[in-house]
Amino acid sequence: MTTEIDRPLVISAPEPRTLDLIFTPQARVALEARYRIIEADPDAIAALGDDVLSQARFIIGQPPLDHNTLERMPQLRAILNVESNLINNMPYDVLFARGIHVVTTGQVFAEPVAELGLAMALNIARGIVDADVDFRHGRELWGGDGNAKARLLSGSNVGIIGFGDLGKALNRVLSGFRTKIKVYDPWMPASILIDNGVQPATLEDVLATSDFLFVVAAVTSENEGFLGAQAFAAMRPGAAFILLSRANVVDFEALMAAVESGHIVAASDVYPQEPLSLDHPVRSLNGFLRSAHRAGALDSAFKKMGDMVLEDMDLMDRNLPPMRCKRAERETVSRMRSKPVSVN
Protein backbone atom coordinates (compact mmCIF):
# COMPACT_ATOMS: atom_id res chain seq x y z
CA MET A 1 0.00 0.00 0.00
CA THR A 2 1.36 3.45 -0.98
CA THR A 3 1.91 5.69 2.02
CA GLU A 4 2.14 9.48 2.19
CA ILE A 5 5.94 9.40 2.26
CA ASP A 6 6.07 7.04 -0.73
CA ARG A 7 4.38 9.49 -3.06
CA PRO A 8 6.72 11.78 -5.04
CA LEU A 9 6.70 15.40 -3.93
CA VAL A 10 5.53 18.16 -6.27
CA ILE A 11 5.99 21.87 -5.61
CA SER A 12 3.02 23.77 -7.02
CA ALA A 13 3.77 27.40 -7.93
CA PRO A 14 1.81 28.09 -11.14
CA GLU A 15 0.88 31.74 -10.45
CA PRO A 16 -1.17 33.36 -11.91
CA ARG A 17 -2.66 29.97 -12.73
CA THR A 18 -4.10 27.76 -10.01
CA LEU A 19 -4.40 24.00 -9.77
CA ASP A 20 -8.18 24.33 -10.00
CA LEU A 21 -7.79 26.33 -13.22
CA ILE A 22 -5.54 23.84 -15.00
CA PHE A 23 -6.88 20.52 -13.68
CA THR A 24 -10.40 19.16 -14.06
CA PRO A 25 -11.84 17.85 -10.77
CA GLN A 26 -11.05 14.30 -11.91
CA ALA A 27 -7.49 15.20 -12.90
CA ARG A 28 -6.97 17.04 -9.61
CA VAL A 29 -8.01 13.88 -7.74
CA ALA A 30 -5.57 11.84 -9.82
CA LEU A 31 -2.78 14.37 -9.17
CA GLU A 32 -3.27 14.29 -5.41
CA ALA A 33 -3.58 10.51 -5.35
CA ARG A 34 -0.19 10.09 -7.03
CA TYR A 35 1.79 12.95 -5.53
CA ARG A 36 2.29 14.99 -2.37
CA ILE A 37 1.53 18.57 -3.33
CA ILE A 38 3.24 21.49 -1.61
CA GLU A 39 1.75 24.81 -2.71
CA ALA A 40 4.24 27.66 -2.61
CA ASP A 41 4.69 31.33 -3.43
CA PRO A 42 6.73 31.41 -6.67
CA ASP A 43 9.03 34.07 -5.21
CA ALA A 44 9.67 32.11 -2.03
CA ILE A 45 10.84 28.71 -3.26
CA ALA A 46 14.25 29.23 -1.66
CA ALA A 47 12.56 29.72 1.72
CA LEU A 48 11.12 26.21 1.65
CA GLY A 49 12.87 23.87 4.05
CA ASP A 50 15.38 21.27 2.97
CA ASP A 51 12.85 18.60 3.93
CA VAL A 52 10.75 19.85 0.97
CA LEU A 53 13.41 20.88 -1.53
CA SER A 54 15.49 17.74 -1.08
CA GLN A 55 12.51 15.54 -2.00
CA ALA A 56 10.90 17.60 -4.76
CA ARG A 57 10.60 15.66 -8.01
CA PHE A 58 8.59 18.15 -10.07
CA ILE A 59 7.75 21.85 -10.07
CA ILE A 60 4.46 22.95 -11.62
CA GLY A 61 4.97 26.54 -12.74
CA GLN A 62 8.10 28.47 -13.60
CA PRO A 63 9.17 30.27 -10.44
CA PRO A 64 12.53 32.08 -10.34
CA LEU A 65 15.30 29.71 -9.24
CA ASP A 66 18.98 30.30 -8.56
CA HIS A 67 21.98 28.00 -8.41
CA ASN A 68 21.85 27.60 -4.63
CA THR A 69 18.20 26.60 -4.62
CA LEU A 70 18.75 24.05 -7.38
CA GLU A 71 21.65 22.54 -5.44
CA ARG A 72 19.20 21.84 -2.64
CA MET A 73 16.95 19.90 -5.04
CA PRO A 74 18.89 16.73 -5.95
CA GLN A 75 15.79 14.77 -6.99
CA LEU A 76 14.30 17.39 -9.30
CA ARG A 77 13.41 15.91 -12.71
CA ALA A 78 11.35 18.57 -14.42
CA ILE A 79 9.92 22.07 -14.31
CA LEU A 80 6.50 22.08 -15.96
CA ASN A 81 5.76 25.61 -17.12
CA VAL A 82 2.01 26.26 -17.31
CA GLU A 83 2.45 29.97 -18.02
CA SER A 84 3.00 29.13 -21.73
CA ASN A 85 6.03 31.34 -22.45
CA LEU A 86 9.47 30.26 -21.30
CA ILE A 87 10.92 32.90 -19.00
CA ASN A 88 14.59 33.75 -18.55
CA ASN A 89 14.49 33.42 -14.76
CA MET A 90 16.64 30.41 -13.97
CA PRO A 91 20.09 29.01 -14.83
CA TYR A 92 19.19 26.86 -17.81
CA ASP A 93 22.79 25.72 -18.25
CA VAL A 94 22.64 24.08 -14.82
CA LEU A 95 19.28 22.47 -15.57
CA PHE A 96 20.48 21.02 -18.86
CA ALA A 97 23.76 19.82 -17.32
CA ARG A 98 21.80 17.93 -14.69
CA GLY A 99 19.30 16.51 -17.19
CA ILE A 100 16.36 18.38 -15.66
CA HIS A 101 13.62 18.92 -18.22
CA VAL A 102 12.00 22.32 -18.67
CA VAL A 103 8.73 21.96 -20.57
CA THR A 104 5.83 24.22 -21.47
CA THR A 105 2.15 23.57 -22.09
CA GLY A 106 1.84 26.62 -24.34
CA GLN A 107 0.70 24.61 -27.34
CA VAL A 108 -2.78 24.35 -25.77
CA PHE A 109 -3.29 27.98 -26.77
CA ALA A 110 -2.34 27.55 -30.44
CA GLU A 111 -5.74 26.55 -31.79
CA PRO A 112 -7.88 29.05 -29.86
CA VAL A 113 -5.48 31.92 -30.65
CA ALA A 114 -5.42 30.92 -34.32
CA GLU A 115 -9.22 30.89 -34.43
CA LEU A 116 -9.41 34.39 -32.95
CA GLY A 117 -6.79 35.53 -35.45
CA LEU A 118 -8.97 34.19 -38.25
CA ALA A 119 -11.96 36.02 -36.76
CA MET A 120 -9.95 39.25 -36.67
CA ALA A 121 -8.95 38.85 -40.32
CA LEU A 122 -12.54 38.20 -41.37
CA ASN A 123 -13.75 41.19 -39.37
CA ILE A 124 -11.16 43.46 -40.96
CA ALA A 125 -12.10 42.14 -44.41
CA ARG A 126 -15.85 42.59 -43.91
CA GLY A 127 -16.19 45.30 -41.25
CA ILE A 128 -18.40 43.13 -39.04
CA VAL A 129 -17.93 44.96 -35.74
CA ASP A 130 -18.30 48.45 -37.24
CA ALA A 131 -21.40 47.39 -39.16
CA ASP A 132 -22.95 46.02 -35.98
CA VAL A 133 -22.23 49.26 -34.09
CA ASP A 134 -23.74 51.27 -36.94
CA PHE A 135 -26.83 49.05 -36.92
CA ARG A 136 -27.29 49.52 -33.17
CA HIS A 137 -27.27 53.29 -33.69
CA GLY A 138 -29.58 53.32 -36.73
CA ARG A 139 -26.96 54.37 -39.24
CA GLU A 140 -26.47 51.04 -41.03
CA LEU A 141 -25.81 50.86 -44.76
CA TRP A 142 -27.74 48.16 -46.61
CA GLY A 143 -26.43 45.77 -49.25
CA GLY A 144 -23.60 46.96 -51.44
CA ASP A 145 -23.62 50.37 -49.78
CA GLY A 146 -22.27 48.71 -46.67
CA ASN A 147 -19.43 47.02 -48.52
CA ALA A 148 -17.47 49.96 -49.89
CA LYS A 149 -14.30 48.80 -48.09
CA ALA A 150 -15.08 45.07 -47.99
CA ARG A 151 -12.79 42.44 -49.46
CA LEU A 152 -12.33 38.69 -49.40
CA LEU A 153 -9.91 36.74 -47.27
CA SER A 154 -10.31 33.86 -49.72
CA GLY A 155 -7.54 33.77 -52.31
CA SER A 156 -5.63 36.61 -50.66
CA ASN A 157 -1.91 36.86 -49.98
CA VAL A 158 -1.17 36.02 -46.36
CA GLY A 159 2.06 36.46 -44.46
CA ILE A 160 2.94 34.77 -41.19
CA ILE A 161 5.87 35.86 -39.03
CA GLY A 162 6.83 32.94 -36.80
CA PHE A 163 5.97 29.29 -37.45
CA GLY A 164 5.91 27.55 -34.10
CA ASP A 165 2.79 25.88 -32.70
CA LEU A 166 0.70 29.00 -33.27
CA GLY A 167 1.92 29.59 -36.81
CA LYS A 168 1.14 25.98 -37.72
CA ALA A 169 -2.33 26.23 -36.16
CA LEU A 170 -2.98 29.43 -38.08
CA ASN A 171 -1.94 27.73 -41.31
CA ARG A 172 -4.47 24.97 -40.60
CA VAL A 173 -7.41 27.28 -39.91
CA LEU A 174 -6.64 29.26 -43.07
CA SER A 175 -6.52 26.13 -45.24
CA GLY A 176 -10.14 26.42 -46.41
CA PHE A 177 -9.64 29.95 -47.72
CA ARG A 178 -7.22 29.06 -50.54
CA THR A 179 -4.83 31.74 -49.35
CA LYS A 180 -1.29 31.99 -50.68
CA ILE A 181 0.83 31.89 -47.54
CA LYS A 182 4.42 33.10 -47.16
CA VAL A 183 6.27 32.59 -43.89
CA TYR A 184 9.25 34.31 -42.34
CA ASP A 185 10.87 32.39 -39.49
CA PRO A 186 14.69 32.51 -39.21
CA TRP A 187 14.69 29.61 -36.72
CA MET A 188 12.80 27.25 -39.03
CA PRO A 189 14.38 25.21 -41.89
CA ALA A 190 12.82 25.89 -45.27
CA SER A 191 11.98 22.20 -45.73
CA ILE A 192 9.66 22.23 -42.70
CA LEU A 193 7.81 25.23 -44.08
CA ILE A 194 7.49 23.56 -47.48
CA ASP A 195 6.26 20.34 -45.86
CA ASN A 196 3.51 22.40 -44.21
CA GLY A 197 2.43 23.79 -47.56
CA VAL A 198 3.70 27.34 -47.09
CA GLN A 199 6.36 29.29 -48.95
CA PRO A 200 9.55 30.31 -47.13
CA ALA A 201 10.21 34.01 -47.56
CA THR A 202 12.34 36.87 -46.34
CA LEU A 203 10.91 39.43 -43.95
CA GLU A 204 11.03 42.02 -46.71
CA ASP A 205 9.03 39.79 -49.05
CA VAL A 206 6.41 38.99 -46.41
CA LEU A 207 5.96 42.67 -45.56
CA ALA A 208 5.72 43.82 -49.17
CA THR A 209 3.33 41.17 -50.53
CA SER A 210 0.84 40.41 -47.74
CA ASP A 211 -2.79 41.50 -47.76
CA PHE A 212 -3.08 40.05 -44.25
CA LEU A 213 0.00 39.76 -42.05
CA PHE A 214 -0.15 37.66 -38.87
CA VAL A 215 2.57 38.08 -36.24
CA VAL A 216 2.89 35.01 -34.01
CA ALA A 217 6.60 35.11 -33.15
CA ALA A 218 7.84 34.75 -29.58
CA VAL A 219 9.86 37.60 -28.11
CA THR A 220 13.59 36.88 -28.08
CA SER A 221 16.80 38.77 -27.40
CA GLU A 222 17.11 39.16 -31.18
CA ASN A 223 13.70 40.47 -32.20
CA GLU A 224 12.45 42.86 -29.51
CA GLY A 225 10.78 45.76 -31.31
CA PHE A 226 12.05 44.61 -34.72
CA LEU A 227 8.81 45.52 -36.46
CA GLY A 228 8.88 49.31 -36.50
CA ALA A 229 8.14 52.30 -38.70
CA GLN A 230 10.29 51.03 -41.57
CA ALA A 231 8.51 47.66 -41.57
CA PHE A 232 5.04 49.23 -41.55
CA ALA A 233 5.99 51.63 -44.35
CA ALA A 234 7.04 48.61 -46.43
CA MET A 235 3.58 47.05 -46.19
CA ARG A 236 0.96 47.38 -48.91
CA PRO A 237 -1.43 50.31 -48.48
CA GLY A 238 -4.54 49.02 -46.73
CA ALA A 239 -2.90 45.77 -45.61
CA ALA A 240 -4.02 44.24 -42.31
CA PHE A 241 -1.49 43.72 -39.52
CA ILE A 242 -2.70 41.20 -36.91
CA LEU A 243 -0.65 40.83 -33.71
CA LEU A 244 -1.33 37.64 -31.72
CA SER A 245 1.84 36.65 -29.86
CA ARG A 246 3.53 39.34 -27.73
CA ALA A 247 3.53 43.11 -28.12
CA ASN A 248 7.27 43.45 -27.53
CA VAL A 249 8.11 42.21 -31.02
CA VAL A 250 6.56 45.46 -32.28
CA ASP A 251 7.33 49.14 -31.85
CA PHE A 252 3.77 49.79 -30.70
CA GLU A 253 3.96 53.57 -31.10
CA ALA A 254 5.06 53.10 -34.71
CA LEU A 255 2.23 50.62 -35.28
CA MET A 256 -0.34 53.12 -34.01
CA ALA A 257 1.18 55.84 -36.18
CA ALA A 258 0.94 53.64 -39.28
CA VAL A 259 -2.74 52.96 -38.54
CA GLU A 260 -3.51 56.59 -37.72
CA SER A 261 -2.01 57.68 -41.04
CA GLY A 262 -4.36 55.33 -42.87
CA HIS A 263 -1.51 53.34 -44.44
CA ILE A 264 -2.52 50.05 -42.79
CA VAL A 265 -5.24 48.67 -40.54
CA ALA A 266 -4.45 46.54 -37.52
CA ALA A 267 -5.76 44.20 -34.86
CA SER A 268 -4.11 43.12 -31.64
CA ASP A 269 -4.77 40.80 -28.72
CA VAL A 270 -1.65 41.95 -26.83
CA TYR A 271 -0.23 45.26 -25.61
CA PRO A 272 3.01 46.69 -24.17
CA GLN A 273 1.43 46.98 -20.73
CA GLU A 274 -1.46 44.83 -19.54
CA PRO A 275 -4.01 45.75 -18.35
CA LEU A 276 -3.89 48.83 -20.55
CA SER A 277 -4.41 52.29 -19.05
CA LEU A 278 -7.86 53.79 -19.67
CA ASP A 279 -6.36 56.79 -21.43
CA HIS A 280 -4.13 54.81 -23.80
CA PRO A 281 -4.54 56.24 -27.34
CA VAL A 282 -5.04 52.82 -28.94
CA ARG A 283 -8.47 52.64 -27.29
CA SER A 284 -9.87 55.33 -29.59
CA LEU A 285 -7.77 54.67 -32.68
CA ASN A 286 -9.86 54.20 -35.83
CA GLY A 287 -8.75 51.29 -38.00
CA PHE A 288 -7.56 49.28 -35.00
CA LEU A 289 -9.45 46.21 -33.77
CA ARG A 290 -8.81 45.51 -30.08
CA SER A 291 -9.00 42.34 -27.96
CA ALA A 292 -7.99 42.16 -24.29
CA HIS A 293 -5.43 39.31 -24.36
CA ARG A 294 -8.25 36.80 -24.40
CA ALA A 295 -7.45 34.83 -27.55
CA GLY A 296 -6.20 31.70 -25.80
CA ALA A 297 -7.87 32.07 -22.41
CA LEU A 298 -10.51 29.38 -22.76
CA ASP A 299 -11.26 27.02 -19.89
CA SER A 300 -10.96 24.08 -22.28
CA ALA A 301 -7.39 25.14 -23.08
CA PHE A 302 -6.45 25.58 -19.42
CA LYS A 303 -7.79 22.13 -18.57
CA LYS A 304 -5.71 20.54 -21.34
CA MET A 305 -2.65 21.83 -19.49
CA GLY A 306 -3.41 19.62 -16.50
CA ASP A 307 -3.88 16.55 -18.68
CA MET A 308 -0.54 17.18 -20.39
CA VAL A 309 1.23 17.69 -17.08
CA LEU A 310 -0.15 14.46 -15.64
CA GLU A 311 0.79 12.44 -18.72
CA ASP A 312 4.34 13.76 -18.81
CA MET A 313 4.90 13.30 -15.08
CA ASP A 314 3.75 9.70 -15.46
CA LEU A 315 6.26 9.17 -18.29
CA MET A 316 9.11 10.66 -16.25
CA ASP A 317 8.13 8.57 -13.22
CA ARG A 318 8.84 5.59 -15.47
CA ASN A 319 12.18 7.03 -16.58
CA LEU A 320 10.85 8.01 -19.99
CA PRO A 321 11.14 11.48 -21.56
CA PRO A 322 8.20 13.91 -21.52
CA MET A 323 6.29 13.80 -24.78
CA ARG A 324 3.09 15.87 -24.37
CA CYS A 325 4.61 19.18 -23.34
CA LYS A 326 7.11 21.08 -25.47
CA ARG A 327 10.69 20.82 -24.24
CA ALA A 328 12.93 23.86 -23.94
CA GLU A 329 15.95 23.76 -26.23
CA ARG A 330 19.36 24.60 -24.80
CA GLU A 331 20.30 26.66 -27.86
CA THR A 332 17.30 28.99 -27.72
CA VAL A 333 15.73 29.04 -24.25
CA SER A 334 18.05 31.68 -22.79
CA ARG A 335 17.16 33.99 -25.69
CA MET A 336 13.48 34.17 -24.70
CA ARG A 337 12.36 37.57 -23.44
CA SER A 338 8.64 37.18 -22.82
CA LYS A 339 7.15 38.83 -19.78
CA PRO A 340 5.14 36.60 -17.43
CA VAL A 341 1.40 37.11 -17.64
CA SER A 342 -0.37 38.72 -14.69
CA VAL A 343 -3.95 37.83 -15.69
CA ASN A 344 -5.15 34.42 -16.85
C-alpha positions as CSV (number, residue, x, y, z in Angstrom):
1,M,0.0,0.0,0.0
2,T,1.4,3.5,-1.0
3,T,1.9,5.7,2.0
4,E,2.1,9.5,2.2
5,I,5.9,9.4,2.3
6,D,6.1,7.0,-0.7
7,R,4.4,9.5,-3.1
8,P,6.7,11.8,-5.0
9,L,6.7,15.4,-3.9
10,V,5.5,18.2,-6.3
11,I,6.0,21.9,-5.6
12,S,3.0,23.8,-7.0
13,A,3.8,27.4,-7.9
14,P,1.8,28.1,-11.1
15,E,0.9,31.7,-10.4
16,P,-1.2,33.4,-11.9
17,R,-2.7,30.0,-12.7
18,T,-4.1,27.8,-10.0
19,L,-4.4,24.0,-9.8
20,D,-8.2,24.3,-10.0
21,L,-7.8,26.3,-13.2
22,I,-5.5,23.8,-15.0
23,F,-6.9,20.5,-13.7
24,T,-10.4,19.2,-14.1
25,P,-11.8,17.8,-10.8
26,Q,-11.1,14.3,-11.9
27,A,-7.5,15.2,-12.9
28,R,-7.0,17.0,-9.6
29,V,-8.0,13.9,-7.7
30,A,-5.6,11.8,-9.8
31,L,-2.8,14.4,-9.2
32,E,-3.3,14.3,-5.4
33,A,-3.6,10.5,-5.4
34,R,-0.2,10.1,-7.0
35,Y,1.8,13.0,-5.5
36,R,2.3,15.0,-2.4
37,I,1.5,18.6,-3.3
38,I,3.2,21.5,-1.6
39,E,1.7,24.8,-2.7
40,A,4.2,27.7,-2.6
41,D,4.7,31.3,-3.4
42,P,6.7,31.4,-6.7
43,D,9.0,34.1,-5.2
44,A,9.7,32.1,-2.0
45,I,10.8,28.7,-3.3
46,A,14.3,29.2,-1.7
47,A,12.6,29.7,1.7
48,L,11.1,26.2,1.7
49,G,12.9,23.9,4.0
50,D,15.4,21.3,3.0
51,D,12.9,18.6,3.9
52,V,10.8,19.8,1.0
53,L,13.4,20.9,-1.5
54,S,15.5,17.7,-1.1
55,Q,12.5,15.5,-2.0
56,A,10.9,17.6,-4.8
57,R,10.6,15.7,-8.0
58,F,8.6,18.2,-10.1
59,I,7.8,21.9,-10.1
60,I,4.5,22.9,-11.6
61,G,5.0,26.5,-12.7
62,Q,8.1,28.5,-13.6
63,P,9.2,30.3,-10.4
64,P,12.5,32.1,-10.3
65,L,15.3,29.7,-9.2
66,D,19.0,30.3,-8.6
67,H,22.0,28.0,-8.4
68,N,21.9,27.6,-4.6
69,T,18.2,26.6,-4.6
70,L,18.8,24.1,-7.4
71,E,21.7,22.5,-5.4
72,R,19.2,21.8,-2.6
73,M,17.0,19.9,-5.0
74,P,18.9,16.7,-5.9
75,Q,15.8,14.8,-7.0
76,L,14.3,17.4,-9.3
77,R,13.4,15.9,-12.7
78,A,11.4,18.6,-14.4
79,I,9.9,22.1,-14.3
80,L,6.5,22.1,-16.0
81,N,5.8,25.6,-17.1
82,V,2.0,26.3,-17.3
83,E,2.5,30.0,-18.0
84,S,3.0,29.1,-21.7
85,N,6.0,31.3,-22.4
86,L,9.5,30.3,-21.3
87,I,10.9,32.9,-19.0
88,N,14.6,33.8,-18.6
89,N,14.5,33.4,-14.8
90,M,16.6,30.4,-14.0
91,P,20.1,29.0,-14.8
92,Y,19.2,26.9,-17.8
93,D,22.8,25.7,-18.3
94,V,22.6,24.1,-14.8
95,L,19.3,22.5,-15.6
96,F,20.5,21.0,-18.9
97,A,23.8,19.8,-17.3
98,R,21.8,17.9,-14.7
99,G,19.3,16.5,-17.2
100,I,16.4,18.4,-15.7
101,H,13.6,18.9,-18.2
102,V,12.0,22.3,-18.7
103,V,8.7,22.0,-20.6
104,T,5.8,24.2,-21.5
105,T,2.2,23.6,-22.1
106,G,1.8,26.6,-24.3
107,Q,0.7,24.6,-27.3
108,V,-2.8,24.4,-25.8
109,F,-3.3,28.0,-26.8
110,A,-2.3,27.6,-30.4
111,E,-5.7,26.5,-31.8
112,P,-7.9,29.1,-29.9
113,V,-5.5,31.9,-30.7
114,A,-5.4,30.9,-34.3
115,E,-9.2,30.9,-34.4
116,L,-9.4,34.4,-33.0
117,G,-6.8,35.5,-35.4
118,L,-9.0,34.2,-38.2
119,A,-12.0,36.0,-36.8
120,M,-10.0,39.2,-36.7
121,A,-8.9,38.8,-40.3
122,L,-12.5,38.2,-41.4
123,N,-13.7,41.2,-39.4
124,I,-11.2,43.5,-41.0
125,A,-12.1,42.1,-44.4
126,R,-15.8,42.6,-43.9
127,G,-16.2,45.3,-41.3
128,I,-18.4,43.1,-39.0
129,V,-17.9,45.0,-35.7
130,D,-18.3,48.4,-37.2
131,A,-21.4,47.4,-39.2
132,D,-22.9,46.0,-36.0
133,V,-22.2,49.3,-34.1
134,D,-23.7,51.3,-36.9
135,F,-26.8,49.1,-36.9
136,R,-27.3,49.5,-33.2
137,H,-27.3,53.3,-33.7
138,G,-29.6,53.3,-36.7
139,R,-27.0,54.4,-39.2
140,E,-26.5,51.0,-41.0
141,L,-25.8,50.9,-44.8
142,W,-27.7,48.2,-46.6
143,G,-26.4,45.8,-49.3
144,G,-23.6,47.0,-51.4
145,D,-23.6,50.4,-49.8
146,G,-22.3,48.7,-46.7
147,N,-19.4,47.0,-48.5
148,A,-17.5,50.0,-49.9
149,K,-14.3,48.8,-48.1
150,A,-15.1,45.1,-48.0
151,R,-12.8,42.4,-49.5
152,L,-12.3,38.7,-49.4
153,L,-9.9,36.7,-47.3
154,S,-10.3,33.9,-49.7
155,G,-7.5,33.8,-52.3
156,S,-5.6,36.6,-50.7
157,N,-1.9,36.9,-50.0
158,V,-1.2,36.0,-46.4
159,G,2.1,36.5,-44.5
160,I,2.9,34.8,-41.2
161,I,5.9,35.9,-39.0
162,G,6.8,32.9,-36.8
163,F,6.0,29.3,-37.4
164,G,5.9,27.5,-34.1
165,D,2.8,25.9,-32.7
166,L,0.7,29.0,-33.3
167,G,1.9,29.6,-36.8
168,K,1.1,26.0,-37.7
169,A,-2.3,26.2,-36.2
170,L,-3.0,29.4,-38.1
171,N,-1.9,27.7,-41.3
172,R,-4.5,25.0,-40.6
173,V,-7.4,27.3,-39.9
174,L,-6.6,29.3,-43.1
175,S,-6.5,26.1,-45.2
176,G,-10.1,26.4,-46.4
177,F,-9.6,29.9,-47.7
178,R,-7.2,29.1,-50.5
179,T,-4.8,31.7,-49.3
180,K,-1.3,32.0,-50.7
181,I,0.8,31.9,-47.5
182,K,4.4,33.1,-47.2
183,V,6.3,32.6,-43.9
184,Y,9.2,34.3,-42.3
185,D,10.9,32.4,-39.5
186,P,14.7,32.5,-39.2
187,W,14.7,29.6,-36.7
188,M,12.8,27.3,-39.0
189,P,14.4,25.2,-41.9
190,A,12.8,25.9,-45.3
191,S,12.0,22.2,-45.7
192,I,9.7,22.2,-42.7
193,L,7.8,25.2,-44.1
194,I,7.5,23.6,-47.5
195,D,6.3,20.3,-45.9
196,N,3.5,22.4,-44.2
197,G,2.4,23.8,-47.6
198,V,3.7,27.3,-47.1
199,Q,6.4,29.3,-49.0
200,P,9.6,30.3,-47.1
201,A,10.2,34.0,-47.6
202,T,12.3,36.9,-46.3
203,L,10.9,39.4,-43.9
204,E,11.0,42.0,-46.7
205,D,9.0,39.8,-49.0
206,V,6.4,39.0,-46.4
207,L,6.0,42.7,-45.6
208,A,5.7,43.8,-49.2
209,T,3.3,41.2,-50.5
210,S,0.8,40.4,-47.7
211,D,-2.8,41.5,-47.8
212,F,-3.1,40.1,-44.3
213,L,0.0,39.8,-42.0
214,F,-0.2,37.7,-38.9
215,V,2.6,38.1,-36.2
216,V,2.9,35.0,-34.0
217,A,6.6,35.1,-33.2
218,A,7.8,34.7,-29.6
219,V,9.9,37.6,-28.1
220,T,13.6,36.9,-28.1
221,S,16.8,38.8,-27.4
222,E,17.1,39.2,-31.2
223,N,13.7,40.5,-32.2
224,E,12.5,42.9,-29.5
225,G,10.8,45.8,-31.3
226,F,12.0,44.6,-34.7
227,L,8.8,45.5,-36.5
228,G,8.9,49.3,-36.5
229,A,8.1,52.3,-38.7
230,Q,10.3,51.0,-41.6
231,A,8.5,47.7,-41.6
232,F,5.0,49.2,-41.5
233,A,6.0,51.6,-44.4
234,A,7.0,48.6,-46.4
235,M,3.6,47.0,-46.2
236,R,1.0,47.4,-48.9
237,P,-1.4,50.3,-48.5
238,G,-4.5,49.0,-46.7
239,A,-2.9,45.8,-45.6
240,A,-4.0,44.2,-42.3
241,F,-1.5,43.7,-39.5
242,I,-2.7,41.2,-36.9
243,L,-0.7,40.8,-33.7
244,L,-1.3,37.6,-31.7
245,S,1.8,36.7,-29.9
246,R,3.5,39.3,-27.7
247,A,3.5,43.1,-28.1
248,N,7.3,43.4,-27.5
249,V,8.1,42.2,-31.0
250,V,6.6,45.5,-32.3
251,D,7.3,49.1,-31.8
252,F,3.8,49.8,-30.7
253,E,4.0,53.6,-31.1
254,A,5.1,53.1,-34.7
255,L,2.2,50.6,-35.3
256,M,-0.3,53.1,-34.0
257,A,1.2,55.8,-36.2
258,A,0.9,53.6,-39.3
259,V,-2.7,53.0,-38.5
260,E,-3.5,56.6,-37.7
261,S,-2.0,57.7,-41.0
262,G,-4.4,55.3,-42.9
263,H,-1.5,53.3,-44.4
264,I,-2.5,50.0,-42.8
265,V,-5.2,48.7,-40.5
266,A,-4.5,46.5,-37.5
267,A,-5.8,44.2,-34.9
268,S,-4.1,43.1,-31.6
269,D,-4.8,40.8,-28.7
270,V,-1.7,42.0,-26.8
271,Y,-0.2,45.3,-25.6
272,P,3.0,46.7,-24.2
273,Q,1.4,47.0,-20.7
274,E,-1.5,44.8,-19.5
275,P,-4.0,45.7,-18.4
276,L,-3.9,48.8,-20.5
277,S,-4.4,52.3,-19.0
278,L,-7.9,53.8,-19.7
279,D,-6.4,56.8,-21.4
280,H,-4.1,54.8,-23.8
281,P,-4.5,56.2,-27.3
282,V,-5.0,52.8,-28.9
283,R,-8.5,52.6,-27.3
284,S,-9.9,55.3,-29.6
285,L,-7.8,54.7,-32.7
286,N,-9.9,54.2,-35.8
287,G,-8.8,51.3,-38.0
288,F,-7.6,49.3,-35.0
289,L,-9.5,46.2,-33.8
290,R,-8.8,45.5,-30.1
291,S,-9.0,42.3,-28.0
292,A,-8.0,42.2,-24.3
293,H,-5.4,39.3,-24.4
294,R,-8.3,36.8,-24.4
295,A,-7.4,34.8,-27.6
296,G,-6.2,31.7,-25.8
297,A,-7.9,32.1,-22.4
298,L,-10.5,29.4,-22.8
299,D,-11.3,27.0,-19.9
300,S,-11.0,24.1,-22.3
301,A,-7.4,25.1,-23.1
302,F,-6.5,25.6,-19.4
303,K,-7.8,22.1,-18.6
304,K,-5.7,20.5,-21.3
305,M,-2.7,21.8,-19.5
306,G,-3.4,19.6,-16.5
307,D,-3.9,16.5,-18.7
308,M,-0.5,17.2,-20.4
309,V,1.2,17.7,-17.1
310,L,-0.1,14.5,-15.6
311,E,0.8,12.4,-18.7
312,D,4.3,13.8,-18.8
313,M,4.9,13.3,-15.1
314,D,3.8,9.7,-15.5
315,L,6.3,9.2,-18.3
316,M,9.1,10.7,-16.3
317,D,8.1,8.6,-13.2
318,R,8.8,5.6,-15.5
319,N,12.2,7.0,-16.6
320,L,10.9,8.0,-20.0
321,P,11.1,11.5,-21.6
322,P,8.2,13.9,-21.5
323,M,6.3,13.8,-24.8
324,R,3.1,15.9,-24.4
325,C,4.6,19.2,-23.3
326,K,7.1,21.1,-25.5
327,R,10.7,20.8,-24.2
328,A,12.9,23.9,-23.9
329,E,15.9,23.8,-26.2
330,R,19.4,24.6,-24.8
331,E,20.3,26.7,-27.9
332,T,17.3,29.0,-27.7
333,V,15.7,29.0,-24.3
334,S,18.0,31.7,-22.8
335,R,17.2,34.0,-25.7
336,M,13.5,34.2,-24.7
337,R,12.4,37.6,-23.4
338,S,8.6,37.2,-22.8
339,K,7.2,38.8,-19.8
340,P,5.1,36.6,-17.4
341,V,1.4,37.1,-17.6
342,S,-0.4,38.7,-14.7
343,V,-3.9,37.8,-15.7
344,N,-5.2,34.4,-16.8
